[in-house]
């Protein structure tokens, strides 16, 4: 192959690569979608906070959904940044190799044999393929991540709408029971003390009960929650112990509205007594204890 022909071929290939790289990015198409999603997420986060205040306590599954939406949106942002970097490298590679007289360009114009020129072209082709493959992979990943983020935001919207539909009913329940402050001695509200004692009278708790936790930002720190341990050491309960936990959970659901129970968590399922909704599976929090497999968590109004 003549030297000028080889150089022209490489130049055309590099300029083609540069043109392709500038047209591959989905950033222009998604530019309007991402701010729209983020604006929705900000508004829904505000509405979720207002609901938690109106419900006078944690709505764990709603919090799970909000965090999942935030994580999905953050992943889209990270992939977008990675894609911009990858596209920039493709463009720089094309420009540097052809315009600045880098080693590849020098080799092309100084090669005296067709074999040398072919080797250089092969190197450039491999480099081009590697860089463009990364760009294409990031484009696919970003599209998938954006779709997931949109789905998470939509689920958050649905969850909030469902809870808003039951807000008046919940407010009536809250008004019926009123608001209690913790006792200075135990750190628990009188309602929590009464329900704890009632549970312990009806269900043996050989592994103990944990209630007030100083510094806890949730219901334990407010004196409105107790953990009734069904096993010890973070172990999964055996069949007998699980049956006891199931019985306690069923008892709380059946008597919750009469006693003033707000919600319970057992075996990674969240039972909102305020709304009476079917139990919902919570996000995996990483351990038997964090997922409430070894204890029944009971929070009161």
CORZI-V328157 format. One record per pair of residues at least 12 apart in sequence whose C-alpha atoms are under 7 Angstrom apart, sorted by the first residue. I is the first residue (numbers start at 1). GAP is how many residues later the second one is. Records with the same first field share a line. If there is no record, write none. Layout:
I->GAP  GAP
This chain:
1->113
3->105  106
6->102  111
7->101  102
10->111
11->87
14->80
15->79
17->77
18->72  73  76
21->66  69  70
25->114
26->113
37->113
41->112
44->113
45->21
48->112
55->115
61->221
62->97
64->218  219
65->87  91
66->90
68->84
69->80  83  84
72->73  76  77
73->76
75->70
76->66  69  70
79->59  63
80->62
83->52  55
86->49
87->48
90->41
104->16
108->12
166->109
170->104  105
177->83
182->40  41
187->25  36
188->24  35  36
189->34  35
192->32  33  108
205->23  24
207->22  23  24  25
208->20  21
209->17  18  19  20
210->16  17  18
211->14  15  16
219->80
224->75  76
225->73  74  75
226->71  72  73
227->68  69  70  71
228->67  68  69
229->65  66  67
230->15  64  65
231->63  64
234->54  55  60
235->53  59
236->52  57  58
237->57
245->51
249->17
253->20
256->17
257->16
260->40  41
261->12  38  39  40
262->12  37  38  39
263->35  36  37
264->32  33  34  35
265->27  31  32  33
266->26  27  29  30  31
267->24  25  26
268->13  14  23  24  25
269->12  13
270->12
